[in-house]
Amino acid sequence: AAPDQPALDIDDVAPADADAALSRGNGEGPMGYSEWAGTGTGGRDNTDYNLEAFVSTETTLADHLAEQLALSIADPARRMIGQYLIDLVDEAGYLNGDLAA
């Protein structure tokens, strides 16, 4: 090895019988593997997997406004008034209803 590459001078530190130690056991792979072979992925049957459970639902305008209200208003009375106003807003963002009520 070249003197400017000291990493190449390192001797092989793995034991000579490392492969033999891994394959010891009952012929099913590394020692102890057979204990875990039947667990699969997470121990569940793959027929329970539902991709639709990971799809987020579309947030409505009312949901978004209610979330913003909860984050910005701490007073319960003001929050109730805000929720009333949010309930009057339609999906297009217009107030529907009588504000005098």
BAFI-3210 file (N, C-alpha, C; in Angstrom, 3 decimals, decimal comma, padded with zeros to 6 digits):
// residues 101
n [1|2|3|4|5|6|7|8|9|10|11|12|13|14|15|16|17|18|19|20|21|22|23|24|25|26|27|28|29|30|31|32|33|34|35|36|37|38|39|40|41|42|43|44|45|46|47|48|49|50|51|52|53|54|55|56|57|58|59|60|61|62|63|64|65|66|67|68|69|70|71|72|73|74|75|76|77|78|79|80|81|82|83|84|85|86|87|88|89|90|91|92|93|94|95|96|97|98|99|100|101]
n.u [000,835|000,343|002,314|000,898|-001,683|-002,800|-004,946|-005,140|-003,237|-004,188|-004,685|-006,720|-009,240|-011,351|-012,518|-011,296|-013,110|-015,647|-017,768|-018,445|-019,332|-021,652|-023,289|-023,769|-026,023|-029,313|-029,354|-031,067|-030,271|-028,622|-027,653|-030,305|-032,133|-034,320|-036,138|-037,443|-038,517|-041,232|-042,654|-043,099|-044,002|-044,326|-046,017|-048,625|-051,346|-051,087|-053,397|-054,873|-054,028|-054,701|-054,661|-056,129|-056,539|-054,434|-054,707|-055,255|-058,104|-059,980|-059,693|-062,216|-063,440|-064,708|-063,614|-060,926|-061,117|-062,160|-060,029|-058,076|-059,355|-059,354|-056,633|-055,990|-057,722|-058,242|-060,138|-063,128|-065,746|-065,425|-064,517|-066,807|-068,468|-066,968|-067,107|-069,815|-069,963|-068,347|-069,943|-071,863|-070,656|-070,450|-069,304|-068,145|-067,144|-068,728|-070,855|-073,746|-076,885|-078,508|-077,091|-078,071|-079,371]
n.v [-001,184|002,289|004,860|007,192|006,441|005,332|003,788|001,574|-000,099|-001,481|-004,488|-007,406|-007,632|-009,225|-012,293|-015,428|-017,462|-016,308|-016,508|-019,160|-019,083|-017,567|-019,198|-021,367|-023,503|-024,550|-024,870|-023,032|-020,487|-017,657|-018,133|-018,414|-017,207|-018,708|-018,491|-016,105|-016,252|-016,742|-014,437|-012,399|-009,243|-007,091|-008,812|-009,022|-010,026|-009,634|-009,057|-007,247|-004,731|-001,470|000,821|003,132|004,150|005,774|007,988|011,372|013,237|015,695|018,994|021,077|024,444|025,366|023,637|024,412|027,114|026,762|025,486|027,503|029,380|028,078|028,078|030,758|032,234|032,476|032,990|031,633|032,676|034,437|032,580|031,039|032,879|033,255|030,656|030,555|032,464|031,198|029,016|030,259|030,723|029,814|027,245|028,676|030,840|032,914|034,828|033,412|033,901|035,485|038,139|039,635|038,047]
n.w [000,000|-000,530|001,056|001,626|002,096|004,729|005,628|004,056|005,018|007,171|008,846|008,239|010,509|011,155|012,489|011,311|011,194|010,951|009,093|009,464|012,100|011,858|010,328|011,900|013,604|012,893|010,145|008,989|008,466|009,991|013,422|015,698|014,055|013,272|015,315|014,892|012,411|011,795|012,386|010,532|009,089|011,482|012,768|011,900|009,792|006,330|004,949|006,316|005,691|004,795|002,451|002,045|004,545|005,084|003,531|003,532|004,536|002,775|003,836|004,954|004,474|006,773|008,702|008,609|009,398|011,991|013,218|013,101|014,702|017,199|017,717|017,899|019,586|022,975|024,927|026,106|025,648|023,489|021,663|021,300|020,026|017,720|016,615|016,051|014,014|012,129|011,554|010,037|007,626|004,223|001,871|-000,171|001,071|001,843|004,033|005,240|006,405|009,195|010,766|012,797|014,532]
ca.u [000,000|001,091|002,491|-000,057|-002,987|-002,587|-006,087|-004,930|-002,277|-004,857|-004,868|-008,082|-009,460|-012,458|-012,025|-011,304|-014,280|-016,856|-018,841|-018,846|-020,076|-022,976|-024,111|-024,025|-027,422|-030,052|-029,392|-032,081|-029,690|-027,826|-028,123|-031,381|-033,054|-035,537|-037,084|-038,153|-038,919|-042,673|-043,325|-043,476|-043,803|-045,175|-046,838|-050,004|-051,649|-051,023|-054,714|-055,446|-053,433|-055,661|-053,971|-057,017|-056,460|-053,352|-055,052|-055,878|-059,358|-059,892|-060,108|-063,198|-063,198|-065,161|-062,611|-059,732|-061,431|-062,297|-058,672|-057,457|-060,027|-058,871|-055,235|-055,773|-058,610|-058,208|-061,334|-064,230|-066,890|-065,066|-064,429|-068,179|-068,918|-066,242|-067,662|-071,119|-069,705|-067,838|-071,093|-072,621|-069,882|-070,639|-068,057|-067,568|-066,545|-069,684|-071,720|-075,156|-077,627|-078,828|-076,148|-078,799|-079,921]
ca.v [000,000|003,539|005,456|008,270|005,836|004,431|002,907|000,343|-000,913|-002,154|-005,919|-007,911|-007,881|-010,161|-013,649|-016,270|-018,337|-015,497|-017,099|-020,413|-018,745|-017,096|-020,253|-022,427|-023,578|-025,677|-024,806|-022,084|-019,155|-017,341|-018,718|-017,667|-016,656|-019,508|-018,028|-014,929|-016,456|-016,753|-013,214|-011,573|-007,807|-006,553|-009,839|-008,932|-010,595|-008,560|-008,755|-006,142|-003,481|-000,634|002,014|004,286|004,683|006,744|009,128|012,411|013,755|017,084|019,920|022,055|025,812|025,459|022,953|025,261|028,284|026,322|025,236|028,807|029,981|027,411|028,451|032,191|032,824|031,691|033,277|030,755|033,445|034,895|031,395|030,660|033,845|032,921|029,424|030,917|033,122|030,172|028,217|031,033|030,825|028,676|026,732|029,693|031,864|033,993|034,704|033,107|033,945|036,789|038,509|040,301|037,020]
ca.w [000,000|-000,619|002,370|001,862|002,339|005,864|005,849|003,314|005,746|008,277|008,628|008,374|011,926|011,334|012,731|010,118|011,192|011,113|008,293|010,103|013,308|011,455|009,753|012,877|014,002|012,331|008,696|008,527|008,429|011,173|014,668|016,319|013,058|013,176|016,328|014,399|011,022|011,613|012,806|009,392|009,271|012,527|013,363|011,415|008,498|005,332|004,387|007,085|005,242|004,091|001,976|002,161|005,905|005,127|002,690|004,350|004,009|002,360|004,884|004,497|004,923|008,163|009,529|008,658|010,222|013,384|013,718|013,308|015,852|018,411|017,940|018,098|020,597|024,213|025,718|025,685|025,134|022,135|020,814|020,975|019,015|016,491|016,051|015,486|012,728|011,208|011,130|009,050|006,382|003,325|001,289|-001,050|001,914|002,079|005,205|004,981|007,650|009,753|011,819|013,868|015,438]
c.u [000,871|001,203|001,489|-001,483|-002,877|-003,766|-005,924|-003,966|-002,920|-005,065|-006,335|-008,306|-010,628|-011,902|-012,196|-012,553|-015,596|-018,021|-019,351|-019,677|-021,491|-023,872|-024,331|-025,483|-028,081|-030,196|-030,420|-031,545|-028,879|-028,479|-029,200|-032,400|-034,374|-036,573|-037,969|-038,734|-040,427|-043,370|-043,759|-043,194|-044,788|-046,111|-048,295|-050,138|-051,700|-052,377|-055,389|-054,976|-054,438|-054,978|-054,825|-056,997|-055,385|-053,628|-055,760|-057,168|-059,174|-060,444|-061,081|-062,812|-063,589|-064,169|-061,367|-059,966|-061,556|-060,929|-057,947|-058,057|-059,490|-057,437|-055,061|-056,615|-058,633|-059,479|-062,509|-065,426|-066,611|-064,981|-065,826|-068,747|-068,251|-066,785|-069,034|-070,936|-069,184|-068,982|-071,945|-071,916|-070,136|-069,292|-067,385|-066,936|-067,459|-070,493|-073,149|-075,868|-077,798|-077,875|-076,841|-079,337|-079,029]
c.v [001,235|004,160|006,573|007,745|004,835|003,483|001,581|-000,594|-001,691|-003,619|-006,284|-008,316|-008,825|-011,550|-014,504|-017,141|-017,568|-016,079|-018,386|-020,134|-018,283|-018,227|-021,420|-022,402|-024,740|-025,588|-023,840|-020,662|-018,909|-017,884|-017,838|-017,119|-017,406|-019,096|-016,904|-015,130|-016,358|-015,452|-012,348|-010,108|-007,294|-007,565|-009,810|-009,646|-009,452|-008,243|-007,611|-004,779|-002,704|000,668|003,264|004,902|005,759|007,986|010,163|012,883|015,228|017,983|020,934|023,435|025,958|024,783|023,813|026,481|027,915|026,039|026,547|029,514|029,389|027,811|029,915|032,824|031,916|031,857|032,425|031,507|033,925|033,716|030,929|031,592|033,542|031,670|029,679|031,561|032,120|029,314|028,940|031,115|029,586|028,270|027,733|030,828|033,029|033,724|034,461|033,140|035,371|037,083|039,179|039,296|036,811]
c.w [000,000|000,760|002,655|002,074|003,487|006,107|005,124|004,020|006,887|007,916|008,809|009,823|012,181|011,586|011,484|010,049|011,371|010,327|008,921|011,350|012,967|010,978|010,698|013,275|013,319|010,816|008,145|008,470|009,673|012,442|015,297|015,337|013,045|014,217|015,796|013,006|010,817|011,930|011,648|009,656|010,294|013,157|012,918|010,086|007,483|004,710|005,127|006,597|004,400|003,707|002,145|003,553|006,015|004,284|003,562|003,691|003,663|003,465|004,302|005,019|006,385|009,108|009,698|009,551|011,698|014,000|013,998|014,519|017,153|018,736|018,322|019,205|021,830|025,038|025,232|025,109|023,716|021,163|020,397|019,904|017,675|015,829|015,437|014,110|011,695|010,689|010,094|007,693|005,526|002,714|000,348|-000,252|002,215|003,340|004,741|006,314|008,121|010,901|012,992|014,885|016,565]
res [a|a|p|d|q|p|a|l|d|i|d|d|v|a|p|a|d|a|d|a|a|l|s|r|g|n|g|e|g|p|m|g|y|s|e|w|a|g|t|g|t|g|g|r|d|n|t|d|y|n|l|e|a|f|v|s|t|e|t|t|l|a|d|h|l|a|e|q|l|a|l|s|i|a|d|p|a|r|r|m|i|g|q|y|l|i|d|l|v|d|e|a|g|y|l|n|g|d|l|a|a]
***
